[in-house]
Amino acid sequence: MAEPKIVKSTCGMCFAGCGVLIQVENGKVTAVKGDPDSPVNYGVLCPKGRAAVELLYHPERLTHPLKQIGEKGRGQWTRVSWDEALGTIADKLAAIRDAHGPEQVAFIQGSAKGLIDNYNERLANAFGTPNFSTTGHICFLPRLFASKMTCGSYTVPDYESGPACIVVWGANLVETRIGEHFRTVRQLKGGTELIVVDPVQTLLAKKAYTWLQLRPGTDLALALAMIHVIIDQKLYDRDFVEHFMVGFNRLKDHVRKYSPAMVSQITWLAPEKIEEAARFYARSKPAVIQWGNAVDHGVNSFQTARAISILRAITGNLDVPGGDLLPSYPLAGQGASDITLRNRIGPQVWAKRIGAEQNQLPLFRRVLPKSLINAIIDENPYPVRGLYVHASNPLMTYTNADRTYQALKKLDFLAVSDFFMTPTAALADIVLPAATFLEYDSVVAPPYYPFAQVQQKVVQIGECRSDFEITSGLASRLGLQDLFWNNSNDLLDEVLKPTGLTFNEFKNKGVVAGATAYRKYEKSGFETPSGKVELYSNQLESWGFDPLPIYREPPDSPLSEPDLAQTYPLILTTKKSIYYLHSCGRQIKSLRQGHPEPVIYLHPDTAAENSIEDGDWVYIETKQGRVKQKAFLAESLHPRVVCADFGWWFPEEAKYELHGWKASNINIIIDDRFQDSPETGSLNLRGLLCRVYKDGNNYCSVPQIH
Ligand code: SF4
């Protein structure tokens, strides 16, 4: 028997980029293990990563293209060739373009998948539509843009040089980025202190020097109070402020009103606790702030990220050893306009994009999902007739799910590319079987690490195709082949050009890091209009946005809607699970065993007041509607806060419409008709008013869950 072959690669079960070693025996993948040499995860994998082989060989995976032949959603499909599937998609989209204009076709990109995101945007731009939609407004883009507008670049924490203090802000690292969690714990063992900002007691919160359990959605108020304390008590880095910043005095005047006492009323944190955390962070040298997705979820998203960036800067932690680095990426230029072909969309076409009147940051070149859904339903500013959905399940992941359903049903033509027949795919005309990360070569270079890592094809399953092949296949059928690559190796060679390596050479190395240098700003300044850190942003002001971060109470909160809070007295937030990426993975046995049912966490006193016991099925109700999840009592939660699961559907339940997509889907009860964040259109996903009560029958009338 031949020795197993071990192939170095990168996990693609989420976008955290953990290094893996793939074991291949007789042409089959027999194990995926953590790569101990990976600078991202040092050999640790989360359950999702460990389940990669189960996903690869799952019997329900889509393995060939399908065409719907009956009424949409009824599940009548016939197998078709790739040629027919891609040809049909291209013909339908081109017919809409030719008859009504390219803007009546939209493209949706789902979970971030690295390089391919840029190539899907390239396809939309090459096609000629301005309507390319992603969930970037609630995932990463507010933090990216705020970092750029404040200090010229996204920052990454320099754990390797040993920070004295790590602040983990709105990130449940163990459940979402296992490598980062492990790296944090390693630092703690070496004596680094930890501050955690989170309404939920995460695993790291239990290890923290201080845990700031704020009211969901009030992060900006906390950040402003911390800036207030640091300036008021002269704990800032005076030399750095004097030489490398603009707007300090205006910031100082601005934050005067955000005293810990005032902000305590907003956040529910004791003033002394806010003051102590600010002092501790400012006095710890060096310190990093590691942030997460919760920062992106609300009307204050961009400005929260601005305030956190300001904290990093005024404490002198930017680009110092053990601080928040301005990274040098090994693949400079990914996402640039020559990759995405953004410039092919001229001003006249760009002005036609859905939601153009909303006037977000000029950096933000996306159509907001809710705007797209509204446009499809209301045909305003025009009908959207055709939609291509890549690696996304909007029916489960978009707010106001009932409207998403109406919109998907209304389309003339819908094509979806995915691993499984999801509730969204079930409404499509054509479904394409996508390859997993074990089935294609790629280069993985997430912006939160200054590395590029290899991803290698080890196996072929059925007729599944990689994202690159699907995108370039569609481009070719649309007559756009000159703008794409003949094969993915040519593309990867081009992507790797800044490193001087071909993809074949890169395979042998596995990882390439960007250059390490500290305090680069001393020579070259910051990549902002002034060349300095912009505490006060003239550019934001000139675009019509707040030049300094101003806290705005979220809509649908006990302070903004006190009358509604009489009926809906609890505050709803949501969390991700270590077992699932968004709405994916519920059909994978080991993951489902780890987290078998949708769960809502609530305090035992809150449960007792509502006659709820641990394990009861309960309704979670907002003014928008109600869904069911199973109660789990958690002493550590604030008694007025409940925390629900996100992304639930039940793949095993074929007898319910679209696998019980409505039963426990939290997006059924999340209203999106509120004010978004002005800069990036981020939705208010945290701190919504709700109530929770027991199902009279204590019986889950939707899918029985095994
Ligand atoms: S966090 Fe888990 S799923 Fe994500 S890349 Fe790492 S091992 Fe894979």
Residues whose N, C-alpha, C, O or C-beta is under 5 A from the ligand:
A	BS01	SF4	C11 M13 C14 F15 A16 G17 C18 V44 L45 C46 K48 G49 T176 R177 I178
